[in-house]
Amino acid sequence: MLVELDEARSVALGVLGNVGTPQVHAELQAEVLLEAELRGLPSHGLLRLPRIVERVRNGVADPRATGRHAWRGEALLDVDGEGGFGPVVACAAIEPVRKRAKRLGVAVAAIRNSGHLGAIGWYAEEIARGGQLAIVLSTSEALVHPWGGRKAMIGTNPIAIGVPVEPEPFVLDMATGVISMGKVHDYANRGQPLEPGWALDAEGNPTTDAAAARDGAIAPFGDAKGYGLALGFELLVASLTASALGTDVTGTLDSTFPATKGDVIVVLEPHGRSASALSAYLDAVRACPPIREGEAVTVPGDRSRQRRARNLARGLEIPDAIWSRLRDLADSSLES
C-alpha cells in the first residue's frame, strides 16, 4: 500500500517512543529508515523497525545510549556503542571525527557494540554535504558464501564513499554480496522470486525461493573479486574495532543477541580538485554514448535520487503486513 511520508514518520516515531526512545534519537533512527524507503531500499527501511523494538524489549539494545568515546592517538576514535541504536551511535561519533579531520586532514571512528547502521550511504552523503570526504565500512552476520563454497561464512560487508560535488554529493553505496539479506527478506515478504545466481538454500543448493534463501547464503558479487573485498573489509573492520568475525557476528538480523559487528567511518579533508571540477567530470561520464539507445549512462546515486523524488510525490510503497505490524506497535505501550 502507498503511505504518505509524514504518516510513515509519525507511526515510526510512535513505535520508537513506545519503547522509551528519546525524541532526538527516535527522529534520527526514523530518518535513516525512511530515507532508505524513499530511495527504493526497503530492505533497509521500515521492515527493520519491529526487530529494533524486539531488541529493546529483550534488553540487547539501549535506545538512550550514544556510545563511550576514547581517542587512540590523534586521529583514531575508539567507540563502545554500549548497545545503542546504530544511527545514534554513529552520528555521535561522526561529529568529533569531522572536527578532528578538519585539523589533521583525516580522522577515523572505530565502532563496536552498536546496532545496525541501516543504509550506510546515508552517512557518507551527510559527511560529503558538509564538504568532507567519507569512507564508511560495516560488517554483518555471516550471510555470504565464499567463492566456490556452499555455506555462509562472510558478512555482506558494505562500503560507502561520499565525495563533495555540485549540486549533489557523489555517493557510492554497495555491499560485497550480490544482494543484501534484507533484500531477501523483502522479496520473501512480497512473495517475489530471486534472480538465478543470487542465493543458495540451507543445503547449499542454488535457489530462487526467497523464503528458502533466508536460511541459506548469498553469493558474493563479481565472484572471486567480491569475495576478496568482503574478506578484506571484514579483517580490516575487525582489526580496528575488536568486533566479531564471520559466524560469530550477531545482532542485526536477530532480536536476542548483542550486536557484535563493527563499523569504521573515515573522514578526510579534501585537498585537490574542486567540487565543480569533479562535477564536470561526472557530467562527462553521463554524456558517454550509451550501449542501448535511449538508456543514458548514470553515475552512482543518480537513480536513487530519481526514486526519492518519485516516492516523495506518490508516497512510500509498504507491504500491508509490515504496515499493519507497525500500526499495532505504534498503538501499543512500553509494557505490552
N, C-alpha and C positions, 0 to 999 in steps of 0.2 A: 504494500500500500504506500501511497505518497503522503509524506508528513512534512508540514512546513518546518523550516529550521527553528523558528522561535519556539514552536511547540515541542520539538525534539529536545531543544536545550532545556526548557522548563521541566520536562519529565526527567532528563538526565540529572539535573540539579536536585530534583526531589528524591531520586533514587539515592544519590550520594549523601544528601542531607540526612536521610533516614538511617544511615549507619555512622552518624556523628562526624561527618567530614566538614571541616571549617569551610566557610563560604569561598574564600580565595582559593583553597585547594580544589574544591568542587568545580569552580569555574575553569581552572586550568585543566583538570582531568577531562572535563566535558568538552572543552575546546579541542583538545587533541583528538578525541574520539569523533567529534562532529566534523572536524577538518578532513579526517580520513573518509568519512561518508561523502562529503562534498566532492572529494577528488576521485571518487569511484573506487575506494579501497575498503569495502565493507568488512573485509577480513580483519581490519584493524580498527573497526568502528564500534558501533553500539552493541554488537553481539558480545563484545568483551565485558560489558558492564555487569551483567549478572554474576560473572565469575569474580569480578572485583568485590562485589557485595559479599559473596560467599567467603572470600578470603578474609575480609574484615571480620565477619561473624565467626569465622573459625580461628581467629586470633593470629593469623600468619601475615596480616597486613595492618599497618597502622596509618589511618587517614590523616593523623595530625603530624606525623614525622616529616622533617625536612632534611635530615641527614647530619652527621657529625663530620666536620672538616679538619684536616691536618695537612699542612704543606710538607711534602717530602722534597726538600730542596726548593729552589726559587720558582721552578716552573711546573711542578707536578703536585696537584691537589689530590690527596687521598680522601675518599668519601665513603663512609659507612652509612648507607641509606637508612639503617635502623628500621627496615620493613616498610618504609614509606611508599606512596604511590610513585611510579616511575617518573611521570612528568614533573611532579612537585620536587622530588629529589634532584632531578637533572637540572631544572631551571635554577634551583637554589645554588647548584654548583657552577653553572654557566656564568652567573653574574660575577663572582670573584675571578674566575678564569679569564673572562673577557678583559677585566681591568688589568690583570697581570700581563696578558698578551699585549696590551697597549704599551706597556713599559718595556717588556722583554722581547717582543716580536713573536713569541709563541708561548702558550701555556696549555696544560693538559689536565683534565679531570679523569680520574680512575675510580669508577663507582662499583660498589658491590652491595649486596643485601638490599636491593631496591626492586620495586615492581616493574612490570612490563612498560617499556617506553611508548609503545604504540608505533606509528609510522615515523621512523627516525628522520625522514626528510624534513619533517616539521621543524626540528631543532636546527638543522643545517640552514634552512631558509630563514629562520628567525635571526641567527647569527649573521648570515650574509646581508640581511636587510640593515643591520647595524654597521655595515661596512667592513666586516672581517671575514676571513676565510674559515671554513669549518670542515672537519672530517669527523664523522660520527660512526662508531662501531658498536655492535652489540652481539651477544651470543644468546643461544636459546637451548631448550631441551634437544636431545639427540633426535632429530627428525629426518635427517638426510642420510642416505646410504653412501658409503664410499664408492668411488668409481670402480665398477666391476664387482661390488658387493651386493648382498641381499638383505642387510639388516641396518636399521637406523643407528648411526653411531656418532654423527656430527650435527651441530646446530645449523639452522638456516643462515645464521651469522651475516646479517645485512651490513652494508656500508652506505653512508650518505655523504655527499660532497656539496658544499654550498659555496658559491663564488659571487661576489657583488658585481652585477652587470646592470645595464639600464634597458628597459624600465623595470624589469623584474629580475630577481636573482636567478642565476643558473643553479638548478638543484638536480643532482642525480641521487636516486634512492633505489637501491636494488639489493635483493637477497642473493645468497650464493646457492640456494636451492632453486629449482626451476619455477616453483611457486612457494607460497608460504603455507604452513599448516592451517593458519586462519582462513586462507582461501579454500582449502579443502573442506573445512567446517562450513564455510559459507555455501559452497556448492552442495554439500550434503543437506544443509537446511533448505535449500531451494529445490532439491531433487534433481540437480543437473549433473550430467556425467563429466568426468575429467577428460582432458585430451590424452590420447595414447602417448606413453613415454613419460608421463608426469609422475607416476607413483607406482609403488608395489603394495600388495596386501600383506597381512600379518605373516603369511608363509613365504614371503619374498617373491611372489609372482606378480607380473605386470597386471595392473587393473585400471579400469576407467570408472569404477564404482567409488564415489567419493566417501560413502559410509565405510567401505572396506579399507580405503586408504587411510582413514583416521587411525587405524591400528597398525599401519604398515610403515612405509618410508617414502620420502620424497626423493626424486632424482636430483643430483647436482646439475646446475646449468652448465652448458658447454662441456659436459663430460669431464675429462681429466683437469681442464682449466678451472672450472668452478669448484671441483673437489679440492684442488690445490689451494685456491683462495680461501675456501671455507676452513681448511686446516690451519692455514697461516693466520687468519683472523682469530680463530679460536685460541691458538697458542699465544698470540700477541696479547689479546684481552686478558686471558687468564694470568699471564705473567705480570701484567701491570696491576691487576685488581685483586689477585688472590681468590678469584672466583672458581667455580667448579668446571670440570671438563666433561664433554660427551654425555654419557648415560647418567652421570652424577648430577646433571643440571636439573633443577625442578623449579616450579613456582610461577610459570607464565601460562601453562595450559591446565593446571590443576588448581584445586581450591583448598588443599590440605597441607601442603609443604611450603617451607620458606623459599623465597626466590633466591637461587644460588647462581644465577647467570651474572655476567659482568657487562659494563658499559664503559667505553672510552670516548671522550669528547676532546678533540684537538681544536684549538682556536689559534689562528695565525693572523698577523698584521700584514696586509698586502704591501708590496714594495716592488712595483714593476709596471706592467701595462695598466692603463687607466680603465675604469669601468666602461667608458664609451668605446675604447679600442677593442675590448673584449666583446662588447655588444655588436660591433661592426663585423667581427669575425664570425659570431654566431649567425648573424643575418646572411653572411656569405655562404655558410653551411646550409642554411634553409633554402637558399637560392640555387643549390645544386640541382642540376637536371634530374628529375625522378626516373626511376626504372619503370614505374607504372604511370601512364598518363593520367593526370588528374589527382594523383596522390602525392602531395607535396612532402618534401623532406622536413622533418621536425627535429628538434633537439630535446633532450630530457627536460621534463617539466611542462612542455607546451600542451600536451594532451591533457594532463591533469588539471591545468588551469582552464582549459576549454570545458572539461567535465564540471569543474567547480562553478563556472558561470552558468552552465545549463542547469545544474542542480539547485543553485540559488534561486533561479527563476521558477522552476517547476516543483521543487520540494525534494525531499530525500525518499528514495525507494527502500523501504524497510520491510522485511518479511513479516507477515501477520503474526506468526508465533512469537517472534522476538519482540515486536511492538506490544503485544498483549502482555508478555512477561515483564517488560519494562513498566508498563502502566500499573501492573499489580505491585511491583516493587516500590514504585513511587507512592502508592496508596497505603503501603504497609508501614509499620512502626519499627523503631530500633529493636524492640523486644520480640517482634514476630519471627 
